[in-house]
Amino acid sequence: MLPRQANGFTLIEMLIAITLLGVMVTLLFGSLRIAAQSWHSGETKIDQVNRKAVVYQFFKHHLGSARPLPEFTATDRDELQTNTEQEPLKLSFQGLPQSLRFVAALPAASARKGLQVFAIEPARDRPSTLTVTLTPYRQQVDAEPEPVVLLDEVQSFRISYFGAKNPNAGDPAGWQDDWLDAERLPNLVKIHIALNDGSFWPDMIFPLRIDSTPLVGDIVGQQVPPNEDAN
């Protein structure tokens, strides 16, 4: 009579089980790594979309409501009275290929009240950072305002302007690299931004809702409502 075999696993069965367990663990960790990468990629994509949406809304709201007001630093109203009320003044809107200055109103709920001069340009010490500086329009400030970061990791930033700078002189309408000393606001402003991460960002084109020529009469004898068009 043959002796009864003891219950248990053979060496080959143990090796097969260990091999299968190793394969399962490898697949599990691979799946976790792929899931983590997908999660990180999704968060990065959401962050990119959010940043672009914030910048787009900033330009749409403020640049779109730019005022055709004159560039003026003096506060004495008597100095204005020496000018003819129908004589055009230099626009506060001054545009270059990589910088822009215009006057617009902030929302009523903002800590700053009234019209503000928006100065948008790359930081001098960090060209890859786009900044905006706010200065009260026609008001004296005690200290130089600090620029606020609007967007970072910028690879290229370019502005174009569409319209006729001096239509009374017969200037044709078209895309311009700058908008300086013009009689009126441009019809459209196109902003091109490319980021260091190479993500797709189409050019943004904004129509300016107000179109007129600034006159002395626009600022003499009347007070601009601080919160008009702010919402």
Steps between C-alpha positions, in 0.01 A plus 500: 500500500641838390554766765243784498628830353493805731274791403678816365639677194785380292796724422379550143156607621658750740716647224197534271298669776781743581542582130127567459498715813792704367321554169183612681693744721681641196170551316346658809780752550504572126129576510546725802783687326289551187208621713725744687645632175150541355387682814800732489450563129134579564587743779759669277248534219239646735756747637594607146136551403428696820799731450404569140138561596601752768724692258233495229232632734737770628561638150140454390360693795754778544648549153158466341371791710801730447402868508600751228627742762791741456839446655505758776707537816422852625217549750436870454178545302595858409786365288249310290287806441784660301449233233218510246225258595496350151874446474591130507731386776755221507338169583586322823488180292859434393589166345832342405577148375578378854331753728166671533356784706133593519236640738209290624279467806527225758191316631303674773592227749872558447713658771613761246235749395463706186692496176841335493792513259589141404864448399564150364852389412761230571692546824830678446702249700292197391398521133306173532262658754212716379397771747229762538536825695200708609521875556201724582409716202552874557599450863824553684652191662740507794702194399580320178242223451626143507443286190286188541582174323240425236668194346834324529694248290437714191712417197372776272254789533392719211223756446349624172244774441238529226353827381587837351716712730406831338195449277461875448838499327395214275690223680372158385378244752721196553706306751767714667803406711443798729231753589666825605373858482188392314178699473281217623505153651569199279205290391664173600795389711662162433714339770732209429637301794716187488599315817819313578311170528403520132128463569262626232370854555319664206535872442247707695319782318304756700270771361508833681142593579555877520624690195536878503757779500588656838437873532567748778126514553510135600680585824415867565184578690402139555601216727540154354284254697746270674301180463345546157541192282674332791271202511 
